[in-house]
Amino acid sequence: MQSVPDDYRCGKALGPVESLQEHPQDSSKILIGYSRGLVIVWDQSTRNVHHLFLGNQQLESLGWERSGRTVVSSHSDGGYMVWSINSSCRKTLEPLMSTIPYGPFPCKAINKILWRTCDSGNHFIIFSGGMPRASYGDRHCVSILQGQSLVTLDFTSRVIDFFTVHHTEPEEEFDNPSALVVLVEEELVVLDLQTPGWPTVPAPYLAPLHSSAITCSYHISNVPLKLWERIISAGEQQSPRHSSVNWPISGGKNLAQEPTQRGLLLTGHEDGTVRFWDASGVSLRPLYKLGTANIFQTDCEHSDCLNQASEEEWPPFRKVGCFDPYSDDPRLGIQKIALCKYTARMVVAGTAGQVLVMDLSDEKSNHMISVAMVDLLQDREGFTWKGHDRLTPKNGSITFRPGFQPSVLVQCMPPAAVTAVTLHSEWNLVAFGTSHGFGLFDYYRRNPVLARCTLHPNDSLAMEGPLSRVKSLKKSLRQSFRRIRKSRVSGKKRVGANSSSSKVQEANAQLAEQAGPTDVEMTPVQRRIEPRSADDSLSGVVRCLYFADTFLRDAAHHGPTMWAGTNSGSVFAYALEVPSQEKFSERSVEAVLGKEIQLMHRAPVVSIAVLDGRGNPLPEPYEVSRDLAKAPDVQGSHSVLIASEEQFKVFTLPKVSAKTKFKLTAHEGCRVRKVALVSFTSLACEDYTENCLACLTNLGDIHIFTVPGLRPQVHYNCIRKEDISGIASCVFTKHGQGFYLISPSEFERFSLSARNITEPLCSLELVRLRGTTSRSPNFTGTPKLTQANGTHMLQGSEANGSPGDGTWTPEEPQAAFSPAPTDSPSSPDSPLDTTGDITVEEVKDFLASSEEAERNLRNVSEEEARSRGILIK
């Protein structure tokens, strides 16, 4: 305090401390930076000030040069200074160099700065911030300066921290950084500093799922090896600017076995992209990105504008990272995806009624896209579309890179969002539906086969579109009064019925008492479900579409059919005349309405599936012809399973008479949100499988039913009922697993199958320092995914090995988590809750007392203090 000028004092103190940095060669010296610009080197051994720097700018950050003879400081005016430690003088008044990299206009503060030395003499100076305040003050940047080379890394989210991977051995004279690791708010980015141009290193994990907001998901199991390799090849050709060096961060060893099957998770995004993820293992690995925006005439994307930076532009921005939440046009958003894994043909449908048929190509292509318009209103009078316009496709030929390339664009009119889509590559057909109706398109001959309007006369709300917020106040009031009148009328009817049948009920009660509970099987109490009004808005929305080769016209002849289910509980079944493979070019496909089913309660139809004579689901296209699945039983009678939001019902075909049903809403008080037919393989015998119906409700519960008997099997709590977006994003796999968005950037994976479980299993070796007070260097947890609720049950045994064991295997766990709190009874069904507050009592259970720690340390030999392993399972 005596040697510091008065300008740097803040009363009896020196002001706030902004930075603390240990000397790189002498651990007894610490560099302390104060807010007003004062920097001192404090010697802990002598408790004196070793050196004093008097800066004249508000300090933000400090950094040492490797030798410890130079210090670099960054300041609030967007500049940095280089200071030299002179042994002859303890006080330095002026820096060796002071510069504002992005001046001369006012700049924002440089928040953090690093100095890294190289044996070539061109040292690295890396800092965050410092942008010109007026022009680029809102940018999130990290700048790399080496000699005369300067690159401004432009991120789309806030920079949290960054560091370099460099030589840290004391005998090394230079840092020679090999990589720069930048943690931003939405992703982790690594740059290769050894390769010219400093390219990005592809991340093997932690890739941002929400680079653009996820709008839909689609999972494919058992992907053929050829398709898998072609997708990976297309993805590698997509990013030539990526570095080929290995990922510089080492996080232990993966002990899990190689996945037995290849799984693909496709995510559709708001900006019109579809991303392909390797979902075979624990982490999602990005494989390929498909873009659809280049097909349409849209404004110049901001990313393209940034990438087209000229040599004269200042600052020299370079867009880094793949998180890009901006979308120039919300109509580009992907709503539905369908992919045939045997023909590598895909259908992508969007928000503006666009349906794209794509084929996978290994070569670059330049071709025109044929456009077909399908009018779903069918000249219906009295309806005027008030929503957004359709996307205008580009004229002429378009250049496409290797990967999925569009061949046909089917435009639905009006251009409402596509709500359902399905593909049958063996028949060359694609079916699509919106809030106005559904259509069938032959993409081989490139002509529409069918268009059906499903609008009710009062469906004016469906004409306003999802992007329009215009609603009719008169219509809302009218519907409200109608509901009030209906509830009053139905209430009066119930009262009258109760008074007239009171004697019958009394007689029934007496009979029930005489029979006793052991003699009569009591039926479960059912909730009374009010039928939905036929004139509810959006009743024409098509919820599901399905292709099947089954019996529709008569019991003697089976053939191709198409099924469609709507929001008003209507099911349309069409018989299709599909020519043989040899006559595809000569004859066109024809569709004839075969059946029309109206569910009594008019509940929305969520799913439709046809079961063969054995009660098994029909195989996918090409599975039978390529000997990948058994041929369906066509000798016995087929049946159709129709799942609505309120119940499941099985009808016989072709008569469409009710066979079995289960009223989920009446029994459980919940509504169906997602449904899938799942194949479960026995844990004891892999040759034994069962087909079941998996159902996710609006309460976040999962119910499993037998097929076709519809008997309830098991019931799990999976997703919080308040998590509406998580329930809406859930997708089931065909072998008993599922994914849902636990947040906009994270997928939670769960398993319903005891055999098909994807769990992390890895080991991490840590060097145990002498003098530590931990009771045991080993930390073992073995979570078993026994629940389908995403909260893992952690199971294990007590520590059964001595501290002297040098190595151990997963079969010999040495520590365990408690599956339940200490103050609650241990129950295998209670999940580990990690959302509560941690109390002092809970922490004490895992901390050893000082006497016990000292006693343990005295008993540990040098061999026992070597590196030990951590098993995470």
N, C-alpha and C positions, 0 to 999 in steps of 0.2 A: 504494500500500500504506500510505503514511503517513496518508492522509486517510480510510482505511476503518476503521471500528470493529473491535475485536478479535472481536466476535461473527461477523463475516462472513469472517474469515480461516480458512484451512485449512492450518495450519502456515506455510510460507513462500509459499503460493499462495492463490488466491481460490476454489479448488474447481472442480468440473466446469463447463464452458461449455454452457449449454442452448440458446442461440439467438444467431444473428448476423443483423443486418438492416442493410442500407445505407440511409443517409438518402435520402429520395425527391427532395430538391432539391440536396443537396450530397454528391457522391460521396466526398469526403474524410472524411466522418464515418460512423462505424459504431456501431450500437447493440449492446452486448454484454451478455448476460444470464447470470448465474451461478446455480447450483443453489440456493444459500441465500437467494435473493431480491434480491441485489445487482444493479443495472443501471447501466451507465455508457455515456456517449456519448464515444467515443474519436475524437480529431481526428488523422488520419494526417499532415496537413501539419505540425502543430506537435508531434506525438507527446506530447500531453498529454490529460488527462481534461477534456472540455468540460463534462460535467454528470454528476451522481451522484444515483441514486435508491436509497433504502434501504427495500426491501420487507421485510416480516416473514413471508412465506409462501414455501414452496418453489416455485421458478419452473418453468414448463413451456414457455411460448411468449411471443413478443413481436411487436408489430406497430406500424408507424408510421401516423399520420394523414397525409394527402397533403401538407399544408403543412409538416410536420416540426415543428410546435409542440406536438404531443400524442403520447403513447406509451400503448399499451394492453398490459397484461401479463396472462397467465393463469397459474393456480396449481393446485397439487395438491389443494386443498380444494374444487375445483369452482367457484371464484370468479374474477373478473377485476377489475383495477384500471385506472383512467385517470389518467395522470400528465401534468402540464404542465411544459414546459421554460421556466423563468423565467430571463430574461437577467440579472436583477440578482443572483440567487443561484445558485451552482454546485451546491448540494446541496439535494435535496428529500427531506424526511422523511416527509411524508404525501401520499397520492394525492388527486386531486380527487374521485374516486368509487371505492368498493369495494363490490361486490355479489356475492352467490351466487345466480345466476338460479333454480336449482331447489332452494334451501334451504327451510327451515332445517335439515333433517335432513342427515346426512353425505352428501356427494356425491363422485363420482369426479373425477379430474383433467380439466381442459380442456386437451387436447393441442395444439390450434392455434387461433389467433384472428386474425381480419382486421378492419380498420376501413376502411370505404369511405364517402366523402362524396358527398352528393347536393345539387344546386342547390335542391331543395325544402326543405332543412333537416333532413329526417328521414334521418339517416345509418344505414348498415348496420353491424351488428356480427354477424359470422358466426364460429361456433366449433364445434369437435367435442368430444364428451364432455360431462362435467359432470352426468351423470344421477344421481339419487338412488341411493346405493349399495345399499340394502336392497331397494328395490322394482324398479328398472329398471337395475341395474348390468350386466346382460347385454345391454342394447340397444346397437346401433351407430347413433349419432345425430349429425346435424349440425343446429345450431340457427341460425335466421335471425331477428334482432331488428332491427326498424325502427320507431322511435317506440314506440307501444303495441302493435304487432303482433309476435307471437312464434309461430313455427311450428317444431315439432320434427320434422325429417325422419328417419323411421325406416327404416333399411336392414336387409336380411336377411344382409348379410355385412360384414366388418370394413372400416372406413373407412381407406384408405391415405393419401389426400391430397386437397386441394381448392384451387381458385383461382377468381377472378372474371375475367370478360371486361369490361374497363372502359377508359376513356380513359387512354392513357399519354403523350399528347403534352404536352410541357412547358408549352405555352401554355394548356392547359386548367386551369381553376381547381378543378373537381370531378372525382371519379372517375366518377360516374354509371354504376354497373355495370349491364350489360345481361344477363348470364347468370352462373350459378354452375355450375362444372364439378366434379363429385365423382367421384373414382376410388375405388371400393370393390373388395374382393377379387375379386368375380365379375362386375362390369359397370362401365360408364361411364355416368353419369347427368348430364344437363344440365337446369337449371331456368331458365325465363324470368323475370328479375327486373323486367322492364318491364311485364308484364301483371299486373293484379290477381289475387291468388290464387297467383301464382308457379307456373304449370303446368309440366309436364315437356315438354321438346322431344323429339320422336321422333328416335331415332338412325338415320341412314341406313346405318350399319355398326356392327360390334362389338356387335350385339345378343346377349345371352346365350342361346346355343342350349340350354343346360342349365338354364333357369329352373326346370324340374323335370326329373328324370333322364330321358334319352331311352331309350325302350324299343323303338322300331321306326322304320323309315324307309320312304318310298315316293316314287318319282319319276315324274313325268308329263312327257313331251316333247310339243312342238308343241301347246301349249294354245290353243284357239280364243280369239279376241279378245273375244268376248262373255262367255265364262266368266271370263276374266281381269279384265275391267272389273267384273263383278258381285262377284267376290271382293274386289277392292280397295275397292269401294264399301261392302261389308259391314264391312271392316276399319276404314274411316274413321269409320263410324257407331258403332263399338265403343268408341272412345276420345274422347269429347267434351271431356275435361279436358286433352287435349294442346294445346300451344301451336302456333300457326300460323306463328311466325317461322322464319326460315331457320336452319339449323345454324350455330352461331357459329364453328366451327373450320374453318379453310381449310387443306387439305392438298395443294395443288397442282392440276394439271389432269389430267383423264382423257383420254388420247389414243386410247383404244380405240374401235373402231367400235361402233355400236349392235348388240346381238345380233340375229341373223337369225331366231331363233325364241324363243318364250317357254317357259321351263321352270319347273315347280313341284316343290319338294321338301317333302314332308309328313313331319313328325316326330310320333310318338306319345309321350306322356309318362306318367310314373308317377302324376300327379295326375288323370288322365282327360282331359287336354286334347290337342288336335291342332293343331299350328301349321303355317301355310302360309308358305313362304319363296319369294321370287323368286330362283331359281337360274339365271337367264339369263346373268348376268355373273360377275364375279370374286367379289364379296362377296354374302353371303346377306342379303336385305332382308326384314324381317318384313312380311307382308301382312294376315294375319287369324288369329285364335285362336278355336278351337272348344272349348267346354267340355261335358263330359258329366256332371259331378258333380251338376248341378242336377236331373237326371232322377230321381235315387235319393235315398232317405232316409239321409243321413249326418249326422254331427255337424257343428255350426257351424264352418266353417272359420275359422282364426285370422285370415286376411286380412279376412274379413267383420267379425269382431269389432273389428279395428283400424280399419276404415273407418267403423264406426258410432260414432265417438267423439262424445260430446255436447259442447256448448259449455262445460259446467262441468268437464270432465275436465282434469286437470293431471298431467303435462305435456300440451300439445296435440299429440299424435302425429299424424303423417300418413305413411302407408305410401308409399314412393317406390321406383321401380325395379320390374322384372318378374322378378328372380331370386327364386324362392320354392321352396326345396327340400323344404318340408314337405308331406306327404300324409296326410290323416286316415285314409284307408283304402287299403291296398295293392291291394284288389280293383278299384279304379277304373283301374288301369294299362291302357294301350292296348297290345295285342299285335299286331294285324293291321289293315291299312287297304287298301281298294280303292275306286277312284274312276273313274266313267265321265265323260270330259271332254265328251262330246257331249250327254248328258242332265243333267249336273250332279247326278248321283245318287251317293251315297257310302255305303259300309258300313264301320263301325268296330266292332271286336271287342275284348273286354277279358279281364282275368285271371279274372273270376268267371263265365265262360261267357256273357256278355252280347254280343249281336250287334245293333247299331243300324243300321237303314236310314234314311238321311237324304236330304232334297231341299233344294236351294238356293232360298231365297225372298228376294225383295227387300223384303218388307214384314214388319212385326212381326206375330206370331201368338200366339193363345191357344187351345190345343187339347189334347185328351187323346191319349195314346199307347196304341195297342193292343198288348197283350202276348200272346205265344204261347209256350207251353212245348213243348219237344221233348225227349223221353226217348230218349237215345242208347243206354242199356243194353237197351232193349226187353225189360224184365222178366226180364233174365238173372239166374239164381239164384246165390247164393254170393258176391255182390259187395256190399260196404257202403262207401259214401263216407265217408272219415274227414277230409276236408279242410274248407275254409271253406264257409260258407253263401253262398247267392246274394245279390246286392244287391236290396233291396226297392224297387221303383219307387214314386214318389209317386202318391197318389190324386188324382183330379180333373184339371182343366185346368192346364196349365203355360204360363207366358208365355215366349215365345222372341223374341229380337231378330233383326233381319234377318241372314241368313246361312244356314248349314246347320241345318235343323230336323228332328228325328227324327219319323218317322211310325209305325214299327213297332219293337218290341223283341222279339227272339227270344231266349229264355232256354234255354240248353242245360242238361240235367240228366243226370248230376251237374254242378255248376257249376265245372268245371275250366277252365283257361286255354285260350283258342282258339288252336290251332296253325296253322291254315290258313283262308283265306277267299278267295272269288272271286265276281265279280258279272257277270251278263250282263243288261244293261238292256234289250236287244231282246226277250228272252224273259221279262223280269220275274222272274228267278230269282237267288237268292243261295245259295251252298253254303258250308258251314262245317264245320270238323273240330276235334276235341279229342283227348285221349289215350284216349278211350273209343270213338270212332266219328265218323261224319260224317252230316250232314243236308242236305236240300235244301228250300228254302222258297220259296213263291210269294208275293211281297209285294204283288202286285196283288190277288189274292183273299184274301190274308192267311191262308193255311193251309199246313201242312207237307205236302210231297210225299213225302219219303223220310227214313228214319232207319235207319242201319246200324251195328251194334256190331262193332268190330274187335278186341275184347279176346280175348287168349288165356286159356285156363283158369288159367294160372299168373300172370296179370298182376295180382296183388294190390297191387304197388307203385304201379300207376297209380291206385289208389283212395285214396292218401294225400294227393294234391294237392301243388302246388308250394310252398305256404306251410306245409306240415306237415313236421317233421323226424323223424317217427317211422319207424323202419325195423325190420324183423324180423331179429334176429340169427340165428335158426335158418335163415331163408331165405338170408341172405348166406353162411353156412357151407355150406349144402347146395349152393348154386351153385358155390362155390369147389371143393368136393370133386368135383363133376361135371366141372368143367373139367380138374382134375388127372387124373382117370380117362380123360377123352377124349384128353388129350395123350399119356398113356402108351400107350393102345390104338392111336392113330393112328401113334405112333412105332414100335411093334412091326410094324404092318402095312407101314410104309414099309421097315423093315429086311428083312422077308420078301420084299417085292416086289423090292427091290434084289438080293438073293441069287439069286432065281429068274430074274431077267432080266439077269444080268451078262453072259452069253454074247451075248445080243442086242445089248447096249450095246457090247461089244467089236467085234462085226461092223459096227455102225453107225459106230463110230469109224474102222475101217479103210476103209470106203467113203468117209467124209468126207475122209480123208487122200488117197485116190486121186483124188477129184474135184477137190480144191484149192479155195482160197477164191474164185478168179475164176469157177469154173463153177457153184458152188452158192451161192445167196443164203441166208446164215445168218439164222435167225430170232432176234430179240432175246431175251435172257434174261428170263424172267418169274418173279416171286416166286410162291410157292405160297400161295394164300389159303385159309384155313380157313373152311368154311361156318359161319355164325352159328347158334347154338342157337335152336330154335323157341320155347323157353320162357324166353327172356331177358325181363327186366322191361321195361316200357314198349314192348313190340313193337307194341302197337295204336295208337301215336300216329300221327295223320294228318299227313303232312308236306306234301302238295301236293294241290291241287284244280284242275280245268281243264275248261272248256267248249269244245266244238268241234262244227262241222257237218261230219260226215264219214261214211264207210261203216263200219258196225259189224255190221249183220245180214247183208247180202249186198252184192255188188259192183255191183248195179244201182241201189240206192236209198240216197241219203245223207240224213241227218237230224241233229237235235240229239242230242248225247251229253254225258255228264258222266263225268270220270275222277277217281279218287282213288288216291293212293299212300300207303303206310304205312311205319312203321319196320321192319317185318319183311320188306320186299321184296314185298309184295302190291300188286297193281294191280287196281282194280275199275272196269269200264267199264259205264255204264248208257245204254240207249237211252231218249230222252225223247220223249214225245208232247206237243208244244207246239202249242196252237191258234193260229190266225191272229189278227192284231191285232183283227179285227172280233169274234171270238168269245172274247176273253179273259174277259169277264164271264160267259159261258155255260158254258164247259168248263174243267175243271181240268187241270193238267199231270199226266202220269203217267210213272213211271219203271220200267223193266224191266231187270234185270241181263242184260247182253249177253255180257260176257267177264270172266274172272277169271284174271289172270296171276300166277304165283309165280316170282320170280327165284330162281335156283339157290342163290346164296350168301346169300340173305335180307338183303342190304344195304339200308339205308333208301333209299327212293325220294325223291330231292331235287326232281325236276322232270319234267313230262310235257308234250309238245308234239306236235301233229299237223301233218304237212307235206303239202302238196297234190301233185298229179301232177308239178309242176315242181320239187319239193323246197323250196318256199318256205313259210314259216310262214303260218298262216291269219290273215286280217285281223281287227281288233277289231270288236266290234258297232257297227253303223251306218256303218262306214267305206265299205262297198261301196254301200249304199243312198244315201249322200250324196255319191257320186262322189269320195271321198277316197282310195280305194285300188282296185287292180285286183281283179276278182272271182277267187276261187281256181279253179284248174284242177280240174274235177270229171270230166274225161274219163279221165285216167290214174288209176292206183291210188294211193290215199293211203298214208301210212306214219306210224307213231307213234314218236317219239323218247323213250325212257325213260332218264333219267339217275339212277343210284343213286350212293351214296357211293364205289363202287369202279369202276364202268364205265359207258360210254354204249352203248346198244343201240338199233338201229332195227328195228322190226317192220313187215311189210307188213299192210295192212288190206284186207278184213276177216278174213283167215285167221290173222293174228297169227303169222306165221312169221318167224324171225330173218333179217335182211337183212345188216346190217353191225354191227360192234361195236368198241369200243376199251377195253381193260382198263387204266385209268389206274393203279389201285393196283398191279397186277402189273408194269407197265412202269416207273412213276415212284416207287412206294413212298409215295404220298400218298393222301389221301381228299378227295372232293369236298365243298365246303362251300356254294358259291353257283354257280348256273348261270343263264345268260340267253341268249336268241337276240338277236343284235346285227346291225344293218344297217350295213355299212361302205360309204361312198361314196368313189370314186376321187378322188385329189387332182388328177389331170390332167383328168378328164372327170366332171362332176357327174351325168351321165346313167347312169353305170355304177355299180352297187351289187352287193355280195355279202352274203349272209346267212351268218353264222358262229355258232358256239357258243362263248361265253366262259365260262370255268370258273375259279373261285377255289378253291384247295386249302387244306388245313389247315396247310400250310407257308407260306402267304402268297403262293404263286406264282399267276400267271394264265396259262392255256393257251387258245389259240384253235384251234378245229377247223373244218374245212369241214362244210357240211350239204348233203345227207345222207351224204356219203362218210366223215365222221369222220376225215379226214386231219389230223394236227397241222400247224399253220402257224407260229405263233410262241409264245415262252415268255418271260414277264417275271417278275422279282422285284418284288413290289409292297408287301407288308406283312410286317413282321417276324413270324416264326413264333411268337415268344413273345407277340405281341399277340393274345391269344385274343378279347378283346372287340372289337378292331378288325376281325378277320376275320368275326366274327359279325354286325357292324353293316354290312357292305359291301352296297351296292345298285348295280346296273348301270343305265345308261340305255340306251335303244333305239338310240342312235347312237354307241356306243363310248366313253362316259365312265363314271365311277363315283365314288361317295362312300363314305368310311368314317370312323369316329370315331378320330382319332389320339390323342385324349384325351376325357374326358367332356364337354368344352366346345368341341371343335374338330373340324370335318369337314375331311378331306384330299380334294382332288379330283384325279383322275387321268384321263388320256385314253389310249385304245388306238388311236384313229383319227388318221391323219396330217392329215385334213381338218378334223375337228371338235375343235378345241383352244380352251380358254378360258384365256387368259393375261393377266396384268396389263400394262398399258402406260400409263405416266403420266409427267409431268414435274414437277419441283419447282425453282423459281427461288430461289436463295440469293444474298444480298448478301455479296460477298467483302470482308472488312475488310482495310485496308492494314496491312502489317507481319506478315501471317501467313506461316508457313513451309511451307505445303503446296506440293507440286510443281505441281499442276494443280487448278483449281477444278472441273473437270468429272469426274463420276463416272458411268460408264456400265456397266450390266450388261444383257446380253440373254439371259436364260434361255430355253432351248428345251425344251419338255416332250417330249424324245425318249424318255423312259422312262416306264413305268407304275408306278414305285415311289414316287412322291410326293417324291423328292429330285430337284430340278430340275437338269438339266445346264445349266451356264452357259457360253455360247459367245460368242465375240466376236473382233474383230481387234485388232491392235496400234494404239496411238495414232498416227493418221495426219494430225492437224490441228495447225497451229501454235497456240500459246497466244493468239495475237491474234485468232483467229476469234471474232466476236461472237456469232453464232447458228449452230446446226447442227441437223440433222434426224436422225431415227432411222436413215436410210439411211447416215449418216456417223458411225459410232461412234468415240469418241475414247479409250476405255479399255476394258479387258476384265478379266474374272475368269479365273483359270487353272482349267481344269476338273479338274485333278488336282494333288496335292502335288508340290513341286519335286523331291523325292527318289524319285518313282515314275514309271514310264513313262507318257506321256500316252496315255490310252485313251478312246475315245468311249463305252465301256460302263461306265466307273467313275464312280459318282455322287459328287457333292460331299458329303463327310462333315463335318457341322458339330457332331458330338458330341465330338470329341477336344479335348485341351487345346491352347491356343495357346502356341507356344514363342517365345522371343526372336528366333530366326532367322527365323521366319515374319513377325514384325512388322517386322523390319529391311527385308524386301523391299519393304514399302509405305511406308517412311519415307525422306525425302530427307535427305542430310547437310546440315549447317549451311552449309558453303561453297557447295554447289549451290543451296541455298535463297536465299542472299544474291545469288548470280549471277543466279538467275531473277528476283528482285525488282528488280534493277537494270535488267533488260531489259524489264520490264513497264511500259507506258505507262498513262496515266489511263484511256483508253478500254478497255484490256484488263482493268482492275481493276473494271469495272462488274459488275452482277449477271449471273451465268451460270446455265445450266440443268443440271439433273440429269435424265437419262432413266432410268426404271426400266421394264424390259420383262420 
